[in-house]
Structures are given as structure tokens and as C-alpha cells.
Amino acid sequence: MKPRNKFQKRLLKLSQSLSPLNEYQRQGAIKKIAPHIAKYNSKKEYVCLDCGHSWTGEKKKNVVCPHCSSKLKVDSSRKWNYCVKDYFAIVTKCQGFQVIRMFFMQVNLRRGEKATYWMEEAFQSWITPDGKTTIIGRARHWLSHYCDLWNWYSDMEIRNESAGHSVVPAGIVGHSSVIPEIKRNGFNGDFHHCYPRALCKKLLTDNRIETAWKVGQYRLVRHSLSNSYEFSRHWSSIKVAIRHKYQIKDPSLWYDMLNAMSYLGKDVLNPKFICPENLKKSHDEWIAKKQAKEAQEARRRELERQMSEEERYLKNLKRARRDERRYKKAMSRFFDLKFIDNEIVIKPLISVKEFLEEGRALHHCVFTNQYYLRNDVLILHALVGDTSIATIELSLQDYSVIQCRGAHNSKPAMYDRIMSLIKKSTPKIMSKRA
């Protein structure tokens, strides 16, 4: 759309003055973002899909092409043609504004041919020193939420922010340049796998994120960018952990542990409880105690029902129906989703009963901590046959996977395939959000 005021006119003029993608950045994107594959066949022959060169040798997981010196990941499947699409970001500054430039890249790999790369800028996020964001980008189809549906023939103009502008880049290319206000608030040149736009905005607008970043709680900050509710809820406990120089290496487990402690009436501001040396062991112990108390409460309620069985039964039934109605009202639009990769099937949990069965089957806290009452995440499970092998928590804010847990909160079998299938299916999930 056309700029409506002096501020937007100034931004558009500054945007037009930005340099196009240079060769150094292009080569950086190819090296860092594009896949580099060597095909291996039964004749012990390698074929580099970067340059087309072939040679023989024993099978390895990774090789270096003797012709173009590319580091290649070996693939022995029968697939020879690849078309890979992804995004990369360039972080720069202009006239006091922080600018996150998002580029789309398509890679075509074919047998016997040199790899081809197509790159184009999709949009820019202009962030003021006080955290306000303006989008300048290509036009999008207004009825679609598919993240790659850009009109590449349109001009870079002021745009209303949409779901397509929430895509997370596969990486950052080139040297990152940030405005003084972001440096002042703790940025030291490394984004630590955080989405640049979200991190820059939070560092400028949220002093709690600034505090956590300055003391090196990078994983905690990365988790909070897609799950701000738990961060706000447990900020007092986070401050205690920071004072005692405790690194929260797995925020999801740590938050679950604090929730269990709160249920048990423990002091979640006591560093003895909230700063364990072995987080997983401590998490499992507190969850077990919580489940034991819940079982005790269930037995107590059973005894009460014997004294007034009809009244207690109706009361509990009312609560269960209320929770079921609330969950289906919030999440029913996702219930018809189903993603398949050979024997793996990923689909949402469609009832509170399924949360209970999932928690019992995999021995984790998806039901215990009432994930079915949360509206900011989508809970799915991965099945092989009729057996669940993993539970996936997907953020509905930026569509990233918050956690993917197998039995006893372990890393599930086929983890990479599950994550790949979720990433491929993200546009379908985004389309249901509308």
C-alpha cells in the first residue's frame, strides 16, 4: 500500500537505498543454508549434486568433493532430484532503525548438473529504538496463509503484518549489525539460534528479556520468544535462579518442575528446590510426587463419593464436560489435520481423554500439567501403527516446536523425521489458524 504519513514515506525511501544481495552474502547463503548432498549407489560411486562430479570410494556419512571441495552429506536413497525452499536473514541497520531483511531461497539439485540457486528478498522488518515494527515487503495473496506465496513481480511496499511474515529463517547470513540501543541491552553479536526480529523487539521492549539475555540465559530467552506465558508466570523464580548463577538448560522441563512444585505447595523461590544439579532427575521426582498426590486426592474423593455418591459424581462430571467443551471450542479447527510419512502419522490430540492416555502411555506430564487448558499451543502426537512414540508441543505464536518428547521425556525414536514432517506441514497448520 502507499505510505500514509511522513514516517512511512521516510522508511520506504530508506528501504530503496539498501544495497541488493551481494556475492559474499549469496555465497554465504549457499554455504550455510543450502543442502549439500552426495549421492551414493551400489557401485560404490559418489555423485556430488553441487557440481556434478563423480568418484568412487567406501561409504561414509559425510564426504568432501574432490572437485569443488564442498562438504557433503551422503544420501544412498533412490531420489536424485531435489527442490529445497527456505529463508535466510540479513541483520543490518539504517539511519537509527534496526532492519531484518528476509530472503527466500530455492535450491534445485539434479543428477549430472550443477546446482542452481534462486534468491529474492521477501520482506523487511524495520524496528524503531522503542520496539515498534513496520513491514516493507512483496505482495501476498490475501486469502492464503501459505508462507511461500509471494508475488515476486510486485514492488517492495508498506504491508500489513500477516502470518506469512512470521516465518523463521534457517539461518543468518553475513555480519550482523545492530543499533546502539540493542547493544546497550545486552546483544553481543550472537543470536544464539533466536529469531532475530523477535529477539531485537523483545530486547527493546521487555526488561525481563534484557536481564535474562545479559546473564547468558540464552536457551531460556529462546524458549520465551514462543512461550511468553510461562516466562511471565515464573519470573520471580527465574530471578532467584539468576541470582544463584543457575543455568536453565531445558526451560520446558524446568517450567514443568515448577508447576508440579506449585501444585504440591512447595516454595518455588527456594534455590534448594529450583536449582537442581540434575534437572531431569529432579523433574521426574516432582512429577511423580504430584501424580502420587493426585492419586491420593482421587482416593479421597472416592471415599467422599461413597458418602454422597450422586452429588460428587455429578460435580466431577460437570467439570470434565466443561474442560472438554473448552478444549474442543479452542482447538476443534485443528482436529482434521493428519500428516503422514510412511509409517509415521502425526495428528492432534482431540479429547481430554486422549491427553490422559498419552500421559500414561509415555509417562510424562501432558495431562498432569493440564496442557489441554492452554490456548497458545497445539498438542500433537506421532504414532507408528496404534502406538504413540512422541508428543509434540507446537507454539501457535510462531509455529515452532517447543518440545518433542518420547517416553519418560526422552528424545523419541525417528526424531529427525518427526521434526522434518512438522516443518513441511507448518503451512497447513497456519491455514487452520485463520
BADRENMAR-893156 format. One record per residue (C-alpha): residue in three letters; x, y, z negated. Coordinates in steps of 0.5 Angstrom, whole numbers, padded with zeros to 4 digits, always signed. Layout:
N
ALAXYZ;...
//
This chain:
434
MET+0000+0000+0000;LYS+0002+0007+0001;PRO+0006+0011-0005;ARG+0001+0015-0009;ASN+0005+0019-0013;LYS+0012+0022-0013;PHE+0015+0017-0018;GLN+0012+0011-0013;LYS+0015+0015-0007;ARG+0022+0016-0010;LEU+0022+0009-0011;LEU+0020+0007-0004;LYS+0026+0012-0002;LEU+0031+0009-0006;SER+0029+0002-0004;GLN+0030+0003+0003;SER+0037+0006+0001;LEU+0039-0001-0002;SER+0044-0005+0002;PRO+0042-0011+0006;LEU+0044-0018+0004;ASN+0052-0018+0006;GLU+0056-0024+0008;TYR+0059-0025+0001;GLN+0052-0026-0002;ARG+0050-0030+0004;GLN+0056-0035+0003;GLY+0055-0035-0005;ALA+0047-0037-0004;ILE+0049-0042+0001;LYS+0055-0045-0004;LYS+0050-0044-0011;ILE+0043-0045-0008;ALA+0043-0049-0002;PRO+0043-0057-0003;HIS+0050-0060+0000;ILE+0049-0068+0002;ALA+0053-0073+0005;LYS+0049-0079+0008;TYR+0052-0086+0006;ASN+0050-0092+0010;SER+0051-0100+0010;LYS+0057-0099+0015;LYS+0061-0095+0009;GLU+0060-0089+0013;TYR+0059-0082+0010;VAL+0056-0076+0014;CYS+0057-0069+0012;LEU+0050-0065+0013;ASP+0053-0059+0012;CYS+0058-0059+0018;GLY+0056-0066+0022;HIS+0063-0069+0021;SER+0063-0077+0019;TRP+0068-0081+0016;THR+0069-0088+0012;GLY+0070-0090+0005;GLU+0068-0093-0001;LYS+0061-0091-0004;LYS+0061-0085-0010;LYS+0056-0081-0013;ASN+0060-0075-0010;VAL+0065-0073-0005;VAL+0069-0068-0001;CYS+0068-0067+0006;PRO+0075-0067+0009;HIS+0073-0063+0015;CYS+0069-0057+0011;SER+0072-0058+0004;SER+0064-0058+0002;LYS+0063-0062-0005;LEU+0057-0066-0003;LYS+0052-0071-0007;VAL+0052-0077-0004;ASP+0045-0080-0001;SER+0044-0087+0001;SER+0037-0087+0003;ARG+0034-0087+0010;LYS+0032-0080+0010;TRP+0036-0076+0015;ASN+0032-0069+0016;TYR+0031-0064+0010;CYS+0028-0058+0010;VAL+0029-0054+0003;LYS+0026-0048+0001;ASP+0028-0044-0006;TYR+0029-0037-0008;PHE+0035-0033-0011;ALA+0036-0027-0014;ILE+0041-0021-0014;VAL+0041-0017-0020;THR+0043-0009-0019;LYS+0042-0002-0021;CYS+0040+0004-0017;GLN+0039+0011-0020;GLY+0038+0009-0027;PHE+0033+0003-0025;GLN+0034-0004-0026;VAL+0033-0008-0020;ILE+0032-0015-0019;ARG+0032-0017-0012;MET+0029-0024-0010;PHE+0031-0027-0004;PHE+0027-0033+0000;MET+0032-0038+0003;GLN+0030-0044+0008;VAL+0035-0050+0009;ASN+0035-0054+0015;LEU+0040-0061+0015;ARG+0040-0065+0020;ARG+0044-0071+0022;GLY+0050-0069+0027;GLU+0048-0062+0027;LYS+0051-0056+0023;ALA+0046-0054+0017;THR+0042-0048+0019;TYR+0040-0042+0013;TRP+0035-0037+0014;MET+0034-0032+0008;GLU+0030-0026+0007;GLU+0028-0021+0002;ALA+0021-0023-0001;PHE+0020-0017-0006;GLN+0024-0013-0011;SER+0022-0011-0019;TRP+0024-0004-0021;ILE+0025-0003-0028;THR+0025+0003-0032;PRO+0029+0004-0038;ASP+0023+0004-0042;GLY+0021-0003-0039;LYS+0015-0001-0034;THR+0016-0005-0028;THR+0014-0003-0020;ILE+0014-0009-0015;ILE+0016-0007-0008;GLY+0015-0013-0003;ARG+0013-0016+0003;ALA+0005-0017+0004;ARG+0002-0023+0002;HIS-0005-0027+0004;TRP-0010-0024-0001;LEU-0014-0031-0002;SER-0008-0035-0003;HIS-0003-0037-0009;TYR+0002-0041-0006;CYS+0008-0038-0008;ASP+0012-0038-0001;LEU+0006-0035+0003;TRP+0010-0028+0005;ASN+0008-0024+0011;TRP+0016-0023+0014;TYR+0014-0018+0019;SER+0011-0014+0014;ASP+0014-0008+0011;MET+0017-0007+0004;GLU+0012-0003+0000;ILE+0009-0002-0006;ARG+0005-0008-0008;ASN+0000-0010-0014;GLU+0003-0016-0018;SER+0001-0023-0017;ALA+0002-0030-0018;GLY+0007-0030-0013;HIS+0012-0025-0016;SER+0012-0030-0022;VAL+0017-0035-0018;VAL+0023-0037-0022;PRO+0030-0036-0018;ALA+0034-0042-0017;GLY+0040-0038-0019;ILE+0043-0031-0019;VAL+0048-0029-0013;GLY+0054-0025-0014;HIS+0056-0020-0019;SER+0050-0017-0024;SER+0050-0010-0025;VAL+0045-0007-0031;ILE+0043-0001-0033;PRO+0047+0002-0040;GLU+0040+0001-0044;ILE+0040-0007-0042;LYS+0048-0007-0044;ARG+0046-0003-0050;ASN+0041-0008-0052;GLY+0046-0014-0052;PHE+0047-0016-0045;ASN+0054-0018-0044;GLY+0054-0021-0036;ASP+0051-0028-0037;PHE+0043-0029-0037;HIS+0044-0036-0040;HIS+0039-0039-0035;CYS+0034-0034-0037;TYR+0029-0031-0031;PRO+0033-0024-0030;ARG+0026-0020-0029;ALA+0023-0023-0036;LEU+0030-0022-0040;CYS+0031-0015-0038;LYS+0024-0013-0039;LYS+0024-0016-0046;LEU+0031-0013-0048;LEU+0028-0006-0046;THR+0021-0007-0050;ASP+0022-0012-0055;ASN+0027-0011-0061;ARG+0026-0018-0064;ILE+0029-0021-0057;GLU+0034-0016-0057;THR+0036-0018-0064;ALA+0036-0026-0062;TRP+0040-0024-0056;LYS+0045-0020-0060;VAL+0047-0026-0064;GLY+0047-0031-0059;GLN+0040-0035-0060;TYR+0040-0036-0052;ARG+0036-0042-0052;LEU+0031-0039-0057;VAL+0030-0033-0052;ARG+0030-0037-0046;HIS+0024-0041-0049;SER+0021-0035-0052;LEU+0020-0032-0045;SER+0015-0037-0043;ASN+0012-0038-0050;SER+0012-0032-0054;TYR+0006-0034-0059;GLU+0011-0039-0063;PHE+0016-0034-0063;SER+0012-0029-0066;ARG+0009-0033-0071;HIS+0015-0036-0074;TRP+0019-0029-0073;SER+0020-0029-0081;SER+0023-0036-0080;ILE+0028-0034-0075;LYS+0031-0028-0078;VAL+0032-0033-0084;ALA+0036-0038-0079;ILE+0040-0032-0076;ARG+0042-0029-0083;HIS+0045-0036-0084;LYS+0048-0036-0077;TYR+0044-0043-0075;GLN+0044-0044-0068;ILE+0037-0046-0066;LYS+0039-0051-0060;ASP+0032-0054-0059;PRO+0027-0049-0060;SER+0021-0054-0058;LEU+0023-0059-0064;TRP+0024-0053-0069;TYR+0018-0050-0068;ASP+0014-0057-0069;MET+0018-0058-0075;LEU+0016-0051-0078;ASN+0009-0052-0076;ALA+0009-0059-0080;MET+0012-0056-0086;SER+0007-0050-0086;TYR+0001-0056-0086;LEU+0005-0059-0092;GLY+0005-0052-0096;LYS+0013-0052-0096;ASP+0017-0046-0096;VAL+0018-0044-0088;LEU+0023-0039-0091;ASN+0028-0043-0095;PRO+0034-0044-0091;LYS+0035-0051-0094;PHE+0029-0053-0090;ILE+0029-0050-0084;CYS+0037-0050-0082;PRO+0038-0058-0082;GLU+0044-0061-0079;ASN+0041-0066-0075;LEU+0034-0062-0072;LYS+0031-0069-0069;LYS+0032-0073-0075;SER+0029-0067-0080;HIS+0023-0066-0075;ASP+0022-0074-0075;GLU+0022-0074-0082;TRP+0017-0068-0083;ILE+0012-0070-0078;ALA+0012-0077-0081;LYS+0010-0074-0088;LYS+0005-0069-0084;GLN+0002-0076-0081;ALA+0002-0079-0088;LYS-0002-0073-0091;GLU-0007-0073-0085;ALA-0008-0081-0086;GLN-0009-0080-0094;GLU-0014-0074-0092;ALA-0017-0079-0088;ARG-0018-0084-0093;ARG-0020-0079-0098;ARG-0026-0076-0093;GLU-0028-0083-0092;LEU-0029-0084-0099;GLU-0033-0078-0099;ARG-0037-0080-0094;GLN-0039-0086-0098;MET-0042-0081-0103;SER-0045-0077-0098;GLU-0044-0081-0091;GLU-0049-0078-0087;GLU-0047-0071-0088;ARG-0040-0072-0088;TYR-0041-0076-0081;LEU-0045-0070-0078;LYS-0040-0065-0080;ASN-0034-0068-0077;LEU-0038-0070-0071;LYS-0039-0062-0070;ARG-0032-0060-0071;ALA-0030-0066-0066;ARG-0035-0063-0061;ARG-0033-0056-0062;ASP-0026-0058-0060;GLU-0028-0062-0054;ARG-0032-0056-0052;ARG-0027-0051-0053;TYR-0021-0055-0049;LYS-0026-0057-0043;LYS-0028-0050-0042;ALA-0021-0047-0042;MET-0018-0053-0038;SER-0023-0056-0034;ARG-0021-0053-0028;PHE-0014-0057-0028;PHE-0017-0064-0029;ASP-0018-0066-0022;LEU-0010-0065-0021;LYS-0006-0071-0019;PHE+0001-0071-0017;ILE+0004-0078-0014;ASP+0011-0080-0013;ASN+0011-0088-0011;GLU+0009-0091-0018;ILE+0009-0084-0022;VAL+0003-0081-0023;ILE+0002-0074-0026;LYS-0004-0071-0029;PRO-0007-0067-0034;LEU-0010-0070-0041;ILE-0018-0069-0040;SER-0020-0070-0047;VAL-0018-0069-0055;LYS-0019-0077-0055;GLU-0013-0077-0050;PHE-0009-0073-0054;LEU-0010-0078-0060;GLU-0008-0084-0055;GLU-0002-0080-0052;GLY+0001-0078-0059;ARG+0000-0085-0062;ALA+0003-0089-0056;LEU+0009-0084-0055;HIS+0010-0083-0063;HIS+0010-0075-0062;CYS+0006-0069-0064;VAL+0002-0067-0058;PHE-0004-0069-0062;THR-0002-0068-0069;ASN+0000-0061-0068;GLN-0007-0059-0064;TYR-0004-0058-0057;TYR-0011-0058-0055;LEU-0013-0052-0058;ARG-0008-0048-0054;ASN-0010-0044-0048;ASP-0003-0042-0046;VAL+0000-0049-0044;LEU-0002-0054-0040;ILE-0001-0061-0042;LEU+0000-0067-0037;HIS+0003-0074-0038;ALA+0007-0078-0033;LEU+0004-0085-0032;VAL+0007-0092-0029;GLY+0001-0096-0028;ASP-0003-0095-0034;THR+0003-0094-0039;SER+0005-0087-0041;ILE+0012-0085-0040;ALA+0012-0078-0042;THR+0008-0072-0044;ILE+0010-0065-0040;GLU+0008-0058-0043;LEU+0007-0053-0038;SER+0007-0046-0039;LEU+0001-0042-0036;GLN+0005-0036-0036;ASP+0011-0037-0031;TYR+0009-0044-0030;SER+0016-0047-0032;VAL+0016-0054-0036;ILE+0017-0052-0043;GLN+0019-0059-0045;CYS+0018-0066-0043;ARG+0018-0072-0048;GLY+0018-0079-0048;ALA+0017-0084-0054;HIS+0020-0081-0060;ASN+0021-0074-0057;SER+0027-0078-0053;LYS+0029-0076-0046;PRO+0024-0080-0041;ALA+0026-0085-0036;MET+0025-0082-0029;TYR+0026-0075-0032;ASP+0029-0072-0026;ARG+0024-0075-0021;ILE+0018-0072-0026;MET+0021-0065-0026;SER+0022-0065-0019;LEU+0015-0067-0018;ILE+0012-0062-0022;LYS+0016-0057-0019;LYS+0014-0059-0012;SER+0007-0059-0015;THR+0007-0052-0018;PRO+0003-0048-0013;LYS-0003-0053-0013;ILE-0003-0051-0021;MET-0002-0044-0020;SER-0008-0044-0015;LYS-0012-0047-0020;ARG-0011-0041-0025;ALA-0015-0036-0021;
//
